[in-house]
Every structure is written in C-alpha cells, then in structure tokens.
Amino acid sequence: GEALTKYLPKILPALLAALAAAQGTPEEVQELEYCQAVILSVSDEVGIRTIMDTVMESTKSEIPETRRAAATLLCAFCTHSPGDYSQYVPQLLRGLLWLLADGDRDVLQRSWDALNAVTKTLDSAQQIAHVTDVRQAVKFASSDLPKGGELPGFCLPKGITPLLPVFREAILNGLPEEKENASQGLGEVIKLTSPASLQPSVVHITGPLIRILGDRFNAGVKAAVLETLAILLHKVGIMLKQFLPQLQTTFLKALHDPSRTVRIKAGHALAELIVIHTRPDPLFVEMHNGIKNADDSAVRETMLQALRGIVTPAGDKMTEPLRKQIYTTLAGMLGHPEDVSRAAAAGCFGALCRWLTPEQVDDALTGHMLNEDYGEDATLRHGRTAALFVALKEHPAGIVTSKYEPKICKIITGALVSDKIPVAMNGVRAGGYLLQYGMTDGAAKLSTTVIAPFVKSMNHSSNEVKQLLAKTCTYLARVVPAERIAPEYLKLAIPMLVNGTKEKNGYVRSNSEIALVYVLRLRDGEEFHQRCITLLEPGARESLSEVVSKVLRKVAMQAVGKEEELDDTILT
C-alpha cells in the first residue's frame, strides 16, 4: 500500500533495469510479472505520479532495451491500473505518440497497445476534450519525419484504430469548432498512415464524415471535412469505391455552397474522386453545364477550377464529343470581361491541351494561344498568354515542337515587354516554364532566345513584374537539379538578380536576395557558387561577391520559406 510509495523512486529504476536486462531471456516473463505486481499495487496519487514521471523519463532513453521495458510497463499500467490516472492523459498521449516514431518494432507494438488502453478509458466528454492534445502530440511525434513520411506506429496492422474513437466522437457530437478541429486532426493522422494500415478503418472514417456534410454546419466544419475526405481519397482511392455515389453527390452539392473555401475544397475532393471513377462523363457534363449557367462569377470561377482539377488527372476518360464541347466553351471564355473568370478559364484551357488530338492542339495554338490578332483588346491577350503559360507548365512536350517553338518564343518575348502588367507577368511565367522544360527534359532543347528577354524583365517599369521574375528564378533553382542548370542562363540571370538586390522597392530587393541564395545554392556549400563565379565577367564577379558577403550569407541562415505557387490561375 502507501508504505511502498515512499520507496518507489528507488525501486522503479531497479525494476526497469532488471526488465531491460532480462529481454530475450527465459527470465523475461517472470521479471515482467514481478514488475507488474509492484506497479499495479499502487493506487494513491503520489505513487501514480512517481510511476508516470519515472517510466515516462525512461521512454526517452537512448538504449532500446530501456525504452522497450518502459513501454512494456506503461502498457501494463495503462491497461490494468487500479488507480485513477486521468489527469496524466495529455502527458501519456504525448509520450506514447512520440514512441510511435521509434525505430524498434517491440517499442512500437507496446506503445500502440498502451495508447489503445489509454483511449479506451475515456468517456465521450473526455474524448472530445482530448482532441487538441492528440493533434499536438501527433505534430510533435511527426516533427522529425521527412516530408510526406509516415509514422511507423500508425503503419502497424491496425494503424490508427486507438485514435479513431476520439476523433469520431468529436466529429459526430462535438460543438462546431470541435467538429472542425477533429476533422483537421483526422486528416493529419491519415497523412501519416500507410494505405494498408488504413484499410480496416476506411468505413469507420468515411461514414461519419459524409453524415456531417449532409447536415447544416458552418463553412469551417464543411471545409475541414472535405479536406480530410480528399486526403483519404488520395491515400486509399479504390478502397472507397463503395462510397463513390454518395461522395460524388456530396461534393457536387458543396460546389454550390455560399462559402468560397468550401467550393474550392469540394473541387480538390472531386479531383481525387475522379481518379477512381470508371464512367465520369456525367460528372464532366454537370461541371460544364454549371460553368455555362452560372450567373454568379464567384461560383463560375470555382466551377472552372474544379473542372481543371478533374481534367488534369482524368481528361483522357472524357468522351470525344464532350471534350470538343468543353474545348469550345473554354476557348470562348479566353476574352471574358471578368478577370477571375478569364484567368480560371485560361488555366482550364491550358490544362486541357494535354488530352487534345494533334489537330486540336494545332487549333488551340494557331487559333488561340499563339494568335496575335487581338487588336487593342488587352483582356483577350491576357487570356491567351495565361492559357499559353499553363499549357507550357502542364504539357510542354505536346506544344514545344520544332513547328511552334519559334512562334512560342516570339509571343513570350512580346509579352515580356508589354506595358500591360498582367500580360508581362504571364510572359515571365511562360518564360520560366519554357526554360524549366528545356533544362529538365532530356529530349527537349533549350530555347536560348528567351533567356535574355526573360531576365531583362528585371528592368520592367512595374515592381510586380520584377518581383515575379525573382520568384520565378527561385522556382527554377528549386525544380532544376544543379547539374542541369544551363550556364548561358546563369551567366545572364545572376547579374540581373544582383541588380535586383539594389532596387528601391523592399519586396523586389528581398525576393532578389532569396532568389540568389537559391540560384547559387548557398545552403548546400560553396561548390556551385564558385562554379557560377567563373561564368561571370570581372565587373559582375565583384558585384556578386560584395552582395554575397554583405547580405546573402545572412539570408541563407534564415529558415526556408514555403514554396510559392507561380501559377496565378489557381484559386486559393
């Protein structure tokens, strides 16, 4: 009883050490029984605190045997303890989820069992109350994983089943903000789980989410649920086939929601759904009619974006007559008077190019994207140049052919010097995507005639154009491997970016600095930087070394910013 409590700080470490030492030997079972007998005889508050602190501390040990022993004791304690450890649940969740990132299979299994035992002790009110603790613990546990990595403990056979009741309870019975919080948390957990481990839970996850979307909740709840369903579809796709009709109806309804965020998320979810669709024509027809009949420009632009979302992965599933109708509608919108509708239609038109027949591609290029017959109509020129840069981004191999390449370069060069800022910005984007294709695709040749006009847009009268040029140079440095970057591009781009670091406008300056850090690959050491120096004229070398020593070394030490989307036809 309580007499034991005051000796626990000495007894527990000894028990853990003995259990760790006995692993893999015939004595292991006996040792574990002794240890369990001791910890399960403790039920007073002070004793439970001592057990928690000591065992939790041992789960952080560098020695796998110690972590294994600690996880085993925690599992026994959480499963059979006679005392009340409810106040330690946040601490347990954090410690056990942290152990689910462990490299040791035994530690993973025992921690998983312990987590399962802990969540089984919670009643519905406690489950809802602990959603935020779970989210924070998951974030903490996954903080060292590589981008897109999975948490080893979530990839055990039953994966995330210990956490599902917590999320499910909050999604079905929480207040609106609790529903939203739990939906987002569930999405985060799904991202960290392997498809095979998700399989047993797919029905338990999808049912409640669809049910919530059918009810009248606020936009935050709907957006969070749609996002989680999109993540789930992305992970397990075909396993959700049985839900396809319900999901399709639900997503299409959400495309007409008053909230823009909900409409955009519904479009993303449809883009994941179309991949498992075998006969998607009715879905394409529904979108096409929605675009033609929308009175509200805000609904029209999100419809166009949703159409682009399903065309990009699955345009080949569309029947030919329908593709022709959609092509005609989109081509007719390239001069649309409303900026957002025009940009969204241009994005859709550019993305559709991948699935067109060779004759249709010729028509798209000669009749629209490379057609300079727009007179004084700046909106039509904007729509056509936007469609061109999206086509260069999505399907360059289909349009950058020997027949069209000179004309594409001419259109881009003309756009770059336009005094219409949106047209010049489209020129920068198109130039960037064309250079990316020339440098990354082994079969492509580099369109060198575009390089000089492209980098000279640092001298454009508009700060927006200068800023975009710097961002595009950053983008190219991120997507093109060092060994593929063309010397003729570096030779012209580096001095221009150095000039950009001397501009009056703060945004242009800081974007030029960031671009140089990427272009010279200063975060990866000196080798590439030295190679760049040899390409430059003596005067340009001096200017560069001055900027590097005074400014760029500091910039390179700062945290890496998140990648920005160059394509402004995508709605956010």
KARAGI-V876405 format. One line per field, one symbol per residue. ss: DSSP state (h for helix, s for strand, l for the rest). psi: psi as a letter, one per 20 degrees, with the letter a starting at -180 (. if undefined). burial: 1 if it has 9 or more other C-alpha atoms within 8 Angstrom, else 0. Layout:
ss = ???
psi = ???
burial = ???
This chain:
ss = lhhhhllhhhhhhhhhhhhhhllllllhhhhhhhhhhhhlllllhhhhhhhhhhhhhhhllllhhhhhhhhhhhhhhhhhlllllhhhhhhhhhhhhhhlllllhhhhhhhhhhhhhhhhlllhhhhhhlhhhhhhhhhhhllllllllllhhhhlllllhhhhhhhhhhhhhllhhhhhhhhhhhhhhhhlllhhhhhhhhhhhhhhhhhhhhllllhhhhhhhhhhhhhhhhhhhhhhhhhhhhhhhhhhhhlllllhhhhhhhhhhhhhhhhhllllhhhhhhhhhhhhhlllhhhhhhhhhhhhhhhhhhhhhllhhhhhhhhhhhhhllllllhhhhhhhhhhhhhhhhhllhhhhhhhhhhhhllllllllhhhhhhhhhhhhhhhhhhhhhhlllllhhhhhhhhhhhhllllhhhhhhhhhhhhhhhhhhhhllllllllhhhhhhhhhhhlllhhhhhhhhhhhhhhhhhllhhhllhhhhhhhhhhhhhhlllllhhhhhhhhhhhhhhllhhhllhhhhhhhhhllhhhhhhhhhhhhhhhhhhhhlllllllllllllll
psi = chhhgiighhgghggggggghipjrhigggghgggggghiipirggghggggggggghijqhohgggggghgggggghgjpirokhijggggggghhhhijqipggggghhggggggghhiprhghghhjghgggghggghjhjqrpjrqpghijrgjdjhhhghgggghghjrrghhggghggggghhghjqqghhhgiigghggghghghhhrnrrhgggggggghhgggghgiehijghjgggggggghghijqhpggggghhgghhhhhhhjphmjghgggggghhghiphphhhghhggghghhhggikhiiqqghghgghgggghijikphpggggghggggghhhhhjqrhghggghghhfhjojmjcjnhgghggghghghghhghlhhhhmrhgighhghggghghhjqioghghhhgggggghghgghhhohiqqpnhihgghghiiijqiphgggghgghhhgghhhhpqgiipphhgghhhghhhghhijqhphggghhhggghgggilhijaighghhhhiiqqgghgggghggghhghgghhirqprqpqphojipq.
burial = 00001001100110111111011000010011001100110110001101110111011010011111111111111110101000001101111111111100001111111111111001000011011111111101110010000111111101111111111111110101111111111111111111001110110011011101100010111111111111111011100100010011011101101001011111111111111100011001101101100100101111111111111111101100011001101110111100001111111111111101000011111111111001000011111111111111111100110001100110111111110010111111111111111111000100100111111111010011111111111101100110001000111111111101101000011111111111111100000110010011000110110011001110110000000000001000
